[in-house]
């Protein structure tokens, strides 16, 4: 396995762990403070929606699939 791919995997795992902890803190704050829970969950919902759209666009983009078939 090339070194750059290993580093990319490690970076992705660290970012995912940090995002999980951050999301857990937001959810626990929303449960603890019921009145401003909407204000806490709105940024989380927005980030989840943006990530969902980016992944959906990447999977459905036919133009990017063209470059996957080119031999290197």
C-alpha positions as CSV (number, residue, x, y, z in Angstrom):
1,X,0.0,0.0,0.0
2,X,1.4,3.4,-0.9
3,X,2.3,5.8,1.9
4,X,-0.1,8.5,0.6
5,X,-3.0,6.1,0.7
6,X,-2.2,5.1,4.2
7,X,-2.0,8.7,5.4
8,X,-5.3,9.5,3.7
9,X,-7.0,6.6,5.5
10,X,-5.5,7.7,8.8
11,X,-6.6,11.3,8.3
12,X,-10.1,10.2,7.3
13,X,-10.4,8.0,10.5
14,X,-9.2,10.9,12.7
15,X,-11.7,13.3,11.1
16,X,-14.5,10.8,11.4
17,X,-13.7,10.3,15.1
18,X,-13.7,14.0,15.7
19,X,-17.0,14.5,13.9
20,X,-18.6,11.7,15.9
21,X,-17.5,13.3,19.2
22,X,-18.6,16.8,18.0
23,X,-22.0,15.4,17.0
24,X,-22.3,13.7,20.3
25,X,-21.6,16.9,22.2
26,X,-24.3,18.7,20.1
27,X,-26.9,16.1,20.7
28,X,-26.2,15.9,24.4
29,X,-26.4,19.7,24.6
30,X,-29.8,19.6,22.8
31,X,-31.1,17.0,25.3
32,X,-29.8,19.0,28.3
33,X,-31.1,22.3,27.1
34,X,-34.6,21.7,25.5
35,X,-35.4,25.3,24.7
36,X,-32.5,26.1,22.4
37,X,-32.3,22.5,21.1
38,X,-33.5,23.7,17.7
39,X,-30.6,26.2,17.5
40,X,-28.2,23.4,18.3
41,X,-29.6,20.9,15.9
42,X,-30.0,23.3,12.9
43,X,-26.2,23.5,12.2
44,X,-25.9,19.7,12.5
45,X,-28.8,19.1,10.1
46,X,-27.3,21.6,7.6
47,X,-23.9,19.9,7.7
48,X,-25.5,16.4,7.3
49,X,-27.6,17.7,4.4
50,X,-24.5,19.2,2.6
51,X,-22.5,16.1,3.1
52,X,-25.4,14.0,1.8
53,X,-25.7,16.2,-1.3
54,X,-22.0,16.1,-2.1
55,X,-21.9,12.3,-1.8
56,X,-25.1,12.0,-4.0
57,X,-23.6,14.3,-6.6
58,X,-20.4,12.4,-6.7
59,X,-22.1,9.0,-7.1
60,X,-24.5,10.2,-9.8
61,X,-22.1,12.3,-11.9
62,X,-21.6,10.6,-15.3
63,X,-18.8,13.0,-16.3
64,X,-16.6,11.8,-13.4
65,X,-17.3,8.1,-14.4
66,X,-15.6,8.7,-17.8
67,X,-12.2,9.2,-16.1
68,X,-12.6,6.0,-14.1
69,X,-12.4,3.9,-17.3
70,X,-9.1,5.5,-18.5
71,X,-6.1,3.2,-18.0
72,X,-3.2,4.7,-16.1
